[in-house]
Amino acid sequence: MSTSTETPSADLAVTEEKPALTLDVKVESPSACLRDVLVTIPNADVKRYLKDAYDELVPEAQVPGFRSGRAPRKLVEKQFKDRVQEQVKGSLLMDSLGQVTESQDFSAIGEPDFDYEAIKLDEDADFKFQFKIEVRPEFKTPKWEGIKLAKPVEEISDADVDEALKRVLSRYATLEATDEAAEAGDKLLITAKFKLDGKQLSEMDEERVTIEDRLSFSDAYCEDFGKLMAGVKEGETRKGKAVVAEGVDNEEMRGKELDVEFHVVEVLKLEMPELTDEFLEELGDFENEGELRSFVNDSLARQADYRTQQAVRKLIVDLLTADVDFELPATLVRKQTNRELQRQIMELKRSGFDDEMVKRFVNASRQNAQASTEAALREHFVLEQIAEEQKIDAEESDYEDEIELIAQQEDAPARRVRARLEKQGQMDALRNQIVERKVIELIVEKAKVTEEKVDKKEGEDPTEFAVYHNALATKNDASIPEAKYADDSPMETQDKKKDDSGKVDEE
């Protein structure tokens, strides 16, 4: 048996790297977060790309009257001209954009914005195209080491746990329709009509709400809902007012007072469940009431930590952003609104807040989306710049910890939560959440901190119940995602199910 050494075939040969394009790049800065970029590629590079494309095509081209790959080059170029030019246009755009991104000193935070169809390729001329791109603003990093902070600290008492446990059990209470007059804390099944100057703007389908001081919608709120509905009975209609939020897109409608008619379909009284062994097991495999109270206490502690972190974060970012001024493009704010909301929803979930609290937060964010997003973007850019300078990033263990906390609150497997976040494109939002928290922790570590005990009941906001409905339009705006349960079904759907199974969570 003999052996021989063969020369590697062309298919196995290492492909030579394509030479870089010779680019002329002109960049203008209409604002701190926006760049206008004009790119010119010389005709010599255009011809090179065209030649390479035809060199690849000719040996395999199928032209009528000729065997495959045997047609004259001129005929192939004529027949396949449009297809090859379109292919080369795409290649020139892709390669040049890669070079521009690597060579320029701006840090892109979005995709290039250009009209692909409007860009033309002329084989006898330079190739030019223009695009806009959103970038991270450039600013001097504010001084953050050694700042003074007053850190608010909450204490959780047995009375807090009692009150929280009562709220928990009320969500698992049996609802019984009644002919009696409604009281605070009762539930109502209602419809609503919203009007302005006698013209109906929208109609809300049946919603189950709790009689709280205030009822909020996606773009408005009824401030005295509790007083308005006190003593209402099944079948009654009561007329009140709803105020359009100051943050809605329609500037003319901001602050306007709407007439609203609430029709009560049912009044529902709550019959609280008994803490039997069976109920405790169904609630979340709790062995006894003490274990349930411990769980509720832990949830309250996480919520208190969240409030402390948010208060400290606000103190820090107010100091850091005081002297940082840059204009944020409206398009960037609109695009980032959804991402910022997703990040904050995840922050609430990992901090032990239940879905009713998330609902209230979503409505508040919707009502003031532009202002809150602008503030959050400024905070993000400042904290991200500090993170880069301090080489702070999210590690895999950080992702696992965050996902585990969200999974615990949703009573869902961590792998399912992670799969959902990846599917919905929320891992970037999770990464920002982790990095920003690490930066805040570093600043606190280097700060001069004093602790101040606070009573969270002092100056407490009125109680509120939230529903997702746009008072200004019949068709609800779905651009901001609803807070969802672990199976991706909206909370409204789950709330209307009669089977309230699953682990308890506390607001």
C-alpha positions in Angstrom: 0.0 0.0 0.0 1.4 3.3 -1.0 0.7 6.8 0.3 0.9 10.1 -1.6 0.8 13.7 -0.6 -1.8 15.8 -2.5 -2.0 19.5 -3.0 -5.1 20.9 -1.2 -7.9 21.7 -3.6 -9.0 25.3 -4.2 -12.1 24.7 -2.1 -9.9 24.1 1.0 -7.5 27.0 0.3 -7.6 29.9 2.8 -9.5 32.8 1.3 -7.5 36.0 1.1 -8.9 38.8 3.2 -10.7 41.4 1.0 -8.7 44.7 0.9 -10.3 47.6 2.9 -12.3 50.2 1.1 -10.9 53.7 0.5 -13.5 55.9 2.2 -14.1 59.6 2.4 -16.3 60.1 5.4 -17.8 63.5 6.4 -19.6 63.7 9.8 -21.8 66.5 11.0 -23.3 66.7 14.5 -26.8 68.3 14.4 -27.2 67.3 18.1 -25.3 65.6 20.9 -26.9 62.2 20.2 -27.2 62.4 16.4 -24.7 62.2 13.5 -25.2 62.9 9.8 -22.7 60.8 7.9 -21.8 61.2 4.2 -19.7 58.3 2.8 -18.0 58.4 -0.6 -16.4 55.2 -2.1 -14.1 55.9 -5.1 -15.0 54.4 -8.4 -11.9 52.2 -8.4 -13.3 50.3 -5.4 -16.7 50.0 -7.1 -15.1 48.5 -10.2 -13.1 46.1 -8.0 -16.2 44.9 -6.3 -18.0 44.5 -9.7 -15.1 42.6 -11.1 -15.0 40.2 -8.1 -18.7 39.6 -8.4 -18.5 38.8 -12.1 -15.4 36.6 -11.6 -17.5 34.5 -9.2 -20.5 34.4 -11.4 -19.1 33.7 -14.9 -17.9 30.1 -14.2 -21.4 29.1 -13.1 -23.6 31.4 -15.2 -26.4 29.7 -17.1 -27.1 31.6 -20.4 -29.5 30.2 -23.0 -27.6 28.7 -25.9 -24.5 28.0 -23.9 -23.3 25.2 -21.6 -23.2 26.2 -17.9 -20.2 28.5 -17.3 -19.3 28.7 -21.0 -21.0 31.9 -22.0 -18.8 34.9 -23.0 -18.1 37.2 -20.2 -19.5 40.2 -22.0 -22.8 38.4 -22.5 -22.9 37.4 -18.8 -22.3 40.9 -17.7 -25.1 42.2 -19.9 -27.6 39.6 -18.8 -26.9 39.7 -15.1 -26.0 43.4 -14.8 -29.0 44.5 -12.6 -28.6 41.5 -10.3 -24.9 42.0 -9.8 -25.1 45.7 -9.3 -27.8 45.2 -6.6 -25.5 42.6 -4.9 -22.5 44.9 -5.1 -24.5 47.8 -3.7 -25.4 45.7 -0.7 -21.8 44.6 -0.2 -20.4 48.1 -0.5 -22.9 49.4 2.1 -22.3 46.6 4.5 -18.5 46.7 4.3 -18.3 50.5 4.4 -20.6 50.8 7.3 -18.4 48.3 9.2 -15.3 50.4 8.5 -17.1 53.7 9.4 -18.2 52.3 12.8 -14.7 51.1 13.6 -12.9 54.2 12.4 -15.1 57.0 13.8 -14.8 58.3 17.3 -18.6 58.2 18.0 -20.2 55.3 19.8 -23.4 54.2 18.0 -26.4 53.2 20.0 -28.7 52.5 17.1 -28.8 51.2 13.6 -27.9 53.5 10.6 -31.0 55.2 9.2 -31.0 55.5 5.4 -33.2 54.8 2.4 -31.8 51.7 0.7 -33.9 52.0 -2.4 -32.9 55.6 -3.0 -29.2 54.7 -3.1 -28.0 54.1 -6.7 -24.9 52.4 -8.0 -23.2 53.8 -11.1 -20.4 51.6 -12.4 -18.6 54.6 -13.8 -18.9 56.9 -10.8 -18.1 57.2 -7.2 -20.6 55.4 -4.9 -22.1 57.9 -2.3 -24.7 57.4 0.4 -25.8 59.3 3.5 -27.2 58.1 6.7 -28.2 59.3 10.2 -27.2 57.4 13.3 -27.9 57.9 17.0 -24.8 58.0 19.2 -23.9 58.2 22.8 -23.4 61.9 23.7 -19.9 63.1 24.6 -19.5 64.9 27.9 -17.0 65.2 30.8 -17.6 62.6 33.4 -18.9 64.3 36.6 -17.0 63.8 39.8 -18.6 61.0 41.8 -16.1 59.9 44.4 -16.7 61.1 48.0 -20.2 62.7 47.4 -22.4 63.1 50.5 -25.6 61.0 50.7 -28.4 60.7 53.2 -29.7 57.1 52.9 -33.3 56.6 53.9 -33.8 53.3 55.8 -37.2 51.7 56.5 -38.0 49.3 59.4 -40.6 46.6 58.9 -42.9 46.0 61.9 -45.3 43.1 62.7 -48.1 45.6 61.9 -46.7 46.0 58.4 -46.6 42.3 57.9 -50.2 42.0 59.2 -51.4 44.6 56.8 -49.5 43.1 53.9 -50.8 39.6 54.7 -54.3 40.9 54.6 -53.7 42.3 51.1 -52.3 39.0 50.0 -55.3 37.0 51.3 -57.7 39.5 49.7 -56.4 38.4 46.3 -57.4 34.9 47.1 -60.7 35.8 48.6 -64.0 34.4 47.3 -66.0 37.0 45.4 -69.7 37.0 46.0 -72.1 39.2 44.0 -74.3 41.2 46.3 -77.2 43.6 46.3 -75.7 45.6 49.2 -74.1 49.0 48.8 -70.4 48.9 47.9 -67.7 49.9 50.4 -64.0 50.8 50.1 -62.0 47.6 49.3 -65.0 45.9 47.6 -64.6 44.9 43.9 -66.8 46.2 41.1 -67.4 44.8 37.6 -67.8 48.0 35.6 -68.0 49.5 32.1 -67.2 53.1 31.4 -67.8 55.8 28.7 -65.5 58.7 28.3 -66.8 62.0 26.7 -65.5 65.5 25.9 -68.0 68.2 25.2 -70.7 65.6 24.7 -68.7 63.6 22.2 -67.8 60.0 23.1 -64.0 59.4 22.9 -63.9 55.7 24.0 -65.8 53.0 25.8 -64.2 50.6 28.3 -65.4 47.0 28.3 -66.1 45.2 31.5 -63.3 45.5 34.0 -63.0 44.2 37.5 -61.7 46.9 39.7 -61.2 47.5 43.4 -62.7 50.5 45.1 -59.6 52.5 45.9 -59.1 56.3 46.3 -58.0 56.7 42.8 -58.5 54.9 39.5 -55.8 55.2 36.8 -56.0 54.5 33.1 -53.2 54.4 30.5 -53.6 58.1 29.7 -55.8 59.6 32.4 -57.0 59.2 36.0 -60.1 59.6 38.1 -58.8 61.2 41.3 -61.9 60.7 43.5 -63.0 57.3 42.4 -63.4 56.0 45.9 -65.7 58.8 47.0 -67.6 58.6 43.7 -68.4 54.9 44.0 -69.0 54.8 47.7 -72.4 53.2 48.4 -73.0 52.3 44.7 -75.2 49.3 44.0 -75.5 46.8 41.1 -77.1 48.3 38.1 -76.3 52.0 39.0 -74.5 54.5 36.8 -72.4 57.2 38.3 -70.9 60.2 36.5 -67.6 61.6 37.4 -64.5 63.3 35.9 -61.2 62.0 34.5 -58.2 64.2 33.9 -56.0 63.6 30.9 -52.3 63.1 32.0 -49.8 65.8 31.2 -47.5 63.4 29.5 -49.8 62.2 26.6 -48.6 62.7 23.1 -51.6 64.8 22.1 -50.5 68.2 23.6 -54.0 69.8 23.0 -55.6 67.2 25.3 -53.1 67.4 28.2 -54.9 68.3 31.4 -58.3 68.3 29.9 -61.2 67.1 32.1 -63.3 64.3 30.6 -66.8 63.3 31.6 -66.9 59.6 32.5 -69.9 57.4 33.2 -69.3 54.3 35.2 -71.9 51.6 35.0 -71.8 48.9 37.7 -72.5 45.5 36.4 -71.9 43.8 39.7 -70.8 44.6 43.3 -68.6 41.9 44.7 -67.8 41.3 48.4 -64.7 39.5 49.5 -64.9 36.5 51.7 -61.4 36.0 53.1 -59.9 32.5 53.0 -59.0 30.6 56.1 -55.3 29.7 56.6 -55.9 26.0 56.5 -53.1 23.5 55.7 -54.7 22.9 52.3 -54.8 26.6 51.5 -51.2 27.2 52.6 -50.0 24.3 50.4 -52.0 25.6 47.5 -50.7 29.1 48.1 -47.1 28.2 47.8 -46.2 25.0 49.7 -46.1 26.9 53.0 -46.0 24.5 56.0 -47.6 26.9 58.4 -48.7 30.5 58.9 -45.3 31.5 60.3 -43.6 30.4 57.1 -46.1 32.5 55.1 -45.5 35.5 57.3 -41.8 35.0 56.8 -42.2 35.0 53.1 -44.3 38.2 53.2 -41.7 39.8 55.5 -39.0 39.0 52.9 -41.1 40.5 50.1 -41.6 43.7 52.2 -37.9 43.8 52.9 -37.1 43.6 49.2 -39.6 46.3 48.5 -38.1 48.5 51.2 -34.6 47.9 49.7 -36.0 48.9 46.3 -37.4 52.1 47.7 -34.1 52.8 49.4 -32.1 52.1 46.2 -34.4 54.3 44.2 -34.1 57.1 46.6 -30.3 56.8 46.7 -30.2 56.5 43.0 -32.2 59.7 42.6 -29.9 61.6 44.9 -26.9 60.3 43.0 -28.1 60.9 39.5 -29.5 64.4 40.4 -26.0 65.3 41.5 -24.3 63.7 38.5 -26.6 65.1 35.9 -26.8 68.6 37.3 -24.0 69.9 35.1 -24.4 67.4 32.2 -26.5 69.0 29.5 -27.2 67.6 26.1 -30.2 67.5 23.7 -32.0 64.2 23.2 -33.6 63.6 19.8 -37.3 63.0 20.0 -36.9 59.8 17.8 -34.4 58.4 20.3 -36.7 59.1 23.2 -39.6 57.4 21.5 -37.6 54.3 20.6 -36.1 54.0 24.1 -39.4 54.5 25.9 -40.3 50.8 25.5 -36.9 49.6 26.5 -36.8 51.7 29.6 -40.2 50.5 30.7 -39.1 46.9 30.3 -36.1 47.5 32.4 -38.0 49.1 35.2 -40.7 46.4 35.1 -38.0 43.8 35.6 -36.5 45.8 38.4 -39.9 45.9 40.2 -40.5 42.2 39.7 -37.0 41.2 41.1 -37.8 43.5 44.0 -40.9 41.6 45.1 -43.7 43.8 43.8 -46.8 42.1 42.5 -48.6 42.6 39.2 -51.1 45.1 40.6 -48.1 47.4 41.5 -46.6 46.9 38.1 -49.9 47.9 36.5 -49.9 51.1 38.4 -46.3 51.8 37.5 -47.0 51.1 33.8 -50.0 53.5 33.7 -47.9 56.2 35.5 -45.1 55.7 33.0 -47.5 55.9 30.0 -49.0 59.1 31.4 -45.6 60.7 31.6 -43.6 58.7 29.1 -41.5 61.4 27.4 -40.3 63.2 30.5 -39.5 60.0 32.4 -37.7 58.4 29.4 -35.6 61.6 28.9 -34.5 61.5 32.5 -33.7 57.8 32.4 -31.7 58.2 29.2 -29.6 61.0 30.8 -29.0 58.8 33.9 -28.1 55.8 31.7 -25.5 57.7 29.6 -23.8 59.1 32.7 -23.8 55.8 34.6 -22.7 53.8 31.5 -19.7 56.2 31.0 -18.6 55.6 34.6 -19.1 51.9 34.0 -16.8 51.9 31.0 -14.1 54.0 32.8 -14.3 51.6 35.8 -14.5 48.5 33.6 -17.8 47.4 35.1 -20.0 45.0 33.2 -22.6 42.3 33.8 -21.3 38.8 34.4 -23.2 35.6 33.7 -23.7 35.0 37.4 -25.4 38.5 37.6 -27.9 37.4 34.9 -28.6 34.2 36.7 -29.2 36.0 40.0 -31.6 38.5 38.4 -33.5 35.9 36.5 -33.8 33.8 39.7 -35.4 36.7 41.6 -37.9 37.4 38.8 -38.7 33.7 38.5 -39.3 33.5 42.3 -41.7 36.4 42.1 -43.5 34.8 39.1 -43.4 31.3 40.6 -41.9 30.1 37.3 -38.8 28.1 36.4 -35.8 30.3 35.8 -35.1 28.7 32.5 -38.6 29.6 31.3 -38.1 33.2 32.4 -34.7 33.5 30.7 -36.2 32.0 27.5 -39.0 34.6 27.6 -36.6 37.5 28.1 -34.4 36.3 25.3 -37.4 35.9 23.0 -38.7 39.3 23.8 -35.3 40.9 23.3 -35.1 42.1 26.9 -31.6 40.8 27.8 -30.1 44.1 26.9 -32.5 45.9 29.3 -31.5 43.4 32.0 -27.8 44.0 31.3 -28.4 47.8 31.7 -30.2 47.2 34.9 -27.3 45.2 36.3 -24.6 47.6 35.2 -26.4 50.7 36.5 -27.0 49.1 39.9 -23.3 48.1 40.1 -22.3 51.7 39.3 -24.6 53.0 42.0 -23.3 50.5 44.5 -19.7 51.6 43.7 -20.6 55.3 44.1 -22.3 54.5 47.5 -19.3 52.6 48.6 -17.0 55.6 47.9 -19.6 58.1 49.2 -19.9 59.7 52.7 -23.2 58.1 53.7 -25.4 58.9 56.7 -28.6 56.9 57.4 -32.0 58.4 58.1 -34.9 56.3 59.4 -38.1 57.1 57.5 -41.7 56.2 58.0 -43.1 55.1 54.6 -46.6 56.0 55.7 -45.7 59.7 56.1 -46.9 61.5 53.0 -48.1 58.3 51.5 -49.9 58.6 48.2 -53.7 57.8 48.0 -54.5 54.1 47.3 -54.9 53.4 43.6 -56.2 50.8 41.2 -55.0 50.6 37.6 -56.6 49.4 34.4 -55.2 49.4 30.9 -57.5 51.6 28.8 -56.9 54.6 26.7 -59.6 57.1 27.6 -58.8 59.2 24.5 -59.2 56.5 21.9 -61.2 53.3 21.5 -58.2 51.4 20.2 -55.7 50.9 23.0 -52.1 51.7 22.3 -50.0 48.5 22.5 -46.6 50.2 22.0 -45.8 49.8 25.7 -45.9 46.2 26.8 -48.3 45.0 29.4 -46.9 43.4 32.5 -47.4 39.7 32.1 -47.5 36.5 34.0 -45.0 33.7 33.5 -47.1 32.1 30.7 -47.0 35.4 28.7 -50.8 36.0 29.2 -51.8 39.5 30.1 -52.7 40.2 33.7 -56.3 41.1 32.8 -56.8 37.6 31.5 -55.3 35.9 34.5 -57.2 38.3 36.9 -60.5 37.1 35.4 -59.7 33.4 35.9 -61.5 31.9 38.8 -58.7 29.5 39.6 -56.2 31.6 41.6 -53.4 29.1 41.9 -49.8 29.7 42.3 -47.3 31.1 44.8 -48.3 34.3 46.7 -46.6 37.6 45.9 -47.0 40.8 47.9 -47.3 44.3 46.6 
